[in-house]
């Protein structure tokens, strides 16, 4: 008897400034999934509007009671959700909790890990306890800005520094602050994206990023990419509009590369991650490898790092996605 294909939902969209980036990631994923093996659908989630894209340019409403939809008069259920929402609710544990409730396996880590990795300040403090080197930082919450003075920020963190939303990605709302006078506007900009702001130490050095995933049978650490931008920092335009040079493999020694791989594998295990993640680091001039961020739903657009690294590893995105899905069945 012929085995039935699994129904895969590529869940995209979301409610953050990264909605459109997520849609681009979904298109990339759709092009790579093995259509001989899976029935693949794109599901756009935004607020209360959840719908699935069907052939012919039509859409069908998702029944949130069981994440089902109707196609050709028949109700259909999904077997698996590949989450590619950058920002809320797909990167902070909210959607993961929903899929736990309706008993659908998904591509990311669980609720706690997603919530923690989404909050950069919380994650840094947690991993610091395991000996992972991170930049010094301070947390400022909306409504409590008066508790932290500009002089204190300069004394504790130093100048220049970064002001960024603690719970957002893709470099929206991020500023490089060179003196105290720039702090107030930078905080206002960041608070357009998040109620919690992280003021982080500026580190000069080589910025790198590496993808990783593990299954019950293997560990895959992808080639490291070096990130070189002429912009002030790796901002939105650098990330998505090509204003950056991305060098894979990175121009670092094999000893540095080995240490980065070891740290990455260690962090994956500490957090008990699932699916593919990408971790950003900076090799600072003081000789330390400091973690900058853990991305649990890394971008999958044509300019994203993971597809580049997969190609450099001699793999295909199709086989990587199949690995990730089948690991949960």
N, C-alpha and C positions, 0 to 999 in steps of 0.2 A: 504494500500500500504506500502510495506516495506521501511523504511527510509534508504537512501543511507549513506554509511560510509563516514566520512570526510577523506580527504587525508592529512596526516600529514608529513611534512618534518622535519627531525632532521638535522639541519644545523650545520656542524662541519668543522674542518680543520683550515682555517685561514692562516695568513701570518707571524705569530710570532714564537718564539722558542717553544711555547706551542702547536704547531700543532698536535703532536702525542698524547699529553695528551687529546686534544679535541676529537680525534678519539676514544680513550678509553671511554671517557664520552658518546659518541654517542652510542657505543655498549651497555653500561649500560642502557641508556634510551630506546634503542630499545627493550631490554629484558623485560622492565617493562611496556611499553605501552600496553593498552588493544587492542589486535588484533581483538577481536570480535566487537569492537566498531569503530576502525579506520583502515584505510589502511596506514601503516607506512613505510616510506622510509628514507634512510640515504643519505643526499646530502653533498658532499665534495666540499668545496670552497677553492681554493688556487690560488691566482693571477687571471689570466683570465680563468683558468680551473675550471669550475663549472660542476659537473656531479652527477647523481643520480645512486645509486647502485640498480640493478634489480636482480630478481631471476636468478639462473644459473651462477652467477659470472660475468655477463655482466653489462656494464654501458651505460647510455644514457646522452647526452649533455643537459644541462639546457639552455633553451632559456631565456636570461636575459631580453628580452623585457617584458615578463609577468611571469617569473619564472615557465614556463611549460616544459614538456618533452614529448617524444613520446615512448609509450610502446605498443607493438603488433600492430603497425601501427596507433594507435590512440593518439591524443594529450591529455595530462592530465594536469590539473591545481591543484595546492595545495590550500587547505582551510586554512592552518595554518602552521606557521614556529616555531618550537621549536629550539631556538638558543643555541648552546652549544659550541661556539667558545670562547676560552680563549685567549684574546688578539685581535689585529686588524684582520679583520674589524668588528667582532661581538660583541666586548665588549666596543667599543668606540663611538657608534652612527652611524657609516658609514653604516652598513648593515641595521640598523633600519630605516635610511632615505630611503634606497632603497625599503624596504618593505612598507613604507608609500606611496611611489610613485606608486607601483604596487598594492596597496590596499589589502595587505595580513596581517591579524593580527598575532602577534608574542608574544613570551613568556616573553620577557624582558620589562624593562621600555623604555620610549621614547628616542629620540635623545639627548636632553639636559641632561637628567639624566645619560644616558650611557656615554656621553662625560665627564661629571663632575666626576662621580665615577671612571672612568678610570684614571683620573689624580689625584693621591693621594694628592698632595699639594693643588690643587684647592679645592678638596672636604673638606679637613681639615679646610681651611680658611672659606669656606661657612658654614659648620656645627658649627664651633666655634661661628659664629654670632647668632646661635640659642641656645647657651649655652651648646653644647655638648663638653665635655672635650676631648682634643686630645694632643698628644705629641708636644713639640716645634719643629719647623723644618725650614729649609732654602731651597730655590730653586736655583739651579745652571744650567744655560743653556749652551749648547755646543757653543763654540766660545766666551763665556763671563766668562770663568773660572778665568781669570786674575783679575776680579772685586772683587773676594772674596779670601782673604788670609787664609792660614791654621790657623794663629793665631786668626783671626776673628771667624772662625768656632769653634775653641776650646773655645773661650770666650763666644760665644752666645749659642752654643749647648752643649758643654762639651764633655768629654771623659769618657768612650767609647761612640760611637754613631753608628748609622746605615747609610750606604750610599746605596741608592737603586734607580733603575729607577723610575721616577715619573709616568710613563705610561706603566707599564708592571706588570705581576703577576707571580705566581708560584715560586717566589724566585730566578728567573734567574737574575744574575747581582747584587745580594745583598751581601754586606760585613759588617761584624761587625768590626769597626775600634777602636783600643784600644789606639792609639797614633797618633800624627800628621804625623809621617813618613809613616803611612799606608794610608793616605788620597789620595795621588796622584794615586797610583795603583788601589785603590778602585773606584775612579772617572772614570778612564779609563775602568775598567771592567763594570761599570754601563752604560757607554756611548756606549758600544757595543749593548745595548738593547734599549736605549732611548736617545733622544736629550735633555731631561730634567731630572735632577737628584735631588732627595730630600735627604738632610742630616737631619737625624731625631734623636732626643734625645733618649738615651737608658733608658728604664724603667725596673726596676726589679720588678717582681711580678708574679702573676698567670695569665697565658695566657688562654683565653677561646674563644669559638666561638659558635654562635647560628644561626639557620636557622629560617626563617619566611616567611609566605605568607598570603595574604588576598584576599578574594573574596567579592562579594556583600553580601554574607550571613554570612561569618565568618572570624575570625582572628585565625591563627594557629601559635603559637610560640613553636618551637620544644625544646626538652630537651637540656640543655647546655652541651657542651663538653669541658673538660679540656685538654689542650695540654701540654704534658711533653716530652721534648727531651733532650738527653744527648749531642746533637750537640751544637755548639756555639749559634745557634738560629734555628728557624723552617724553615730550608732551603729546597731545592728541594728533597734531599735524605730523609729527615724527612717526607716531605709531600707525596711523591709518592713511596718511596722505603722502607717504614716500619720502619724507624729509629726514631720512636716516640711512646710514649704511649698515647693513646687517651681514656679518661675516661668519659663515659656518663652514668648517669648524673655527672656533675662536682662536685668535693669535696668542695663545697662552701655552706655557710649557705643559708637558704631559703630567708632571708632578702636580701642578695647579689643577689640571683637568681631573686627575684622579681624586684629589681632595674634594673638588666640587661634586663629583659623582657620589662620593661616600657621604657627604653631608646631605645631599638630595635624597638618597636612599634612606638615610637615618630619619630625616624629617617625614618622609612618606610613612615610615613605620610608626614614628611617634604619634602622628595624627591618625593612623589607621585609615589612610586614604583609600578611595576607590576610583577607578577610572584613570584618565590621563590628567596630570597636573603639570603646571609649569612654574618653576621657581626662579625669581630674579635675584641676582647677587651683585655686589660690587667688590672687586678686589682692590682694596684701598692701598694708598701709598705706604701705610704703616705695616703692610704685609699680612693683613687679616682679610679673610673672606667673610663678608657680612651679608646676611640674608636681608633682602628688601621687601619681598612680597611672595606669598604663595597664591597662585591662580588656580582655582579648582574647576573653573569653566573657561579655559583659555580660548582665545579667539581662533576661529577657523575660517577667516576670510582669506582671499588670495594673497594678501600681504602679511598674514600672520606667521608667527615663528614655528608653531608645531608642524604645519605642512612642509615648511622648508627643512626642518630637522629630520622629519620622517624620510623625505627624499634623500637627504645627505646620508642617512643611515642605510640606504639601499632597500628600504621598505616601501610599501604603498599605504596610503591612507585607508584603502579598502580592507587590507588585512589587519591593520591596527584596530579599526572600528569593529571588525568581526571578533578579534581577540577580546575586546572590552565587553561586547554584548554577551558573547558565549560564555564568558567567565562566570556569569551569574545564573547559568542554567545547568 
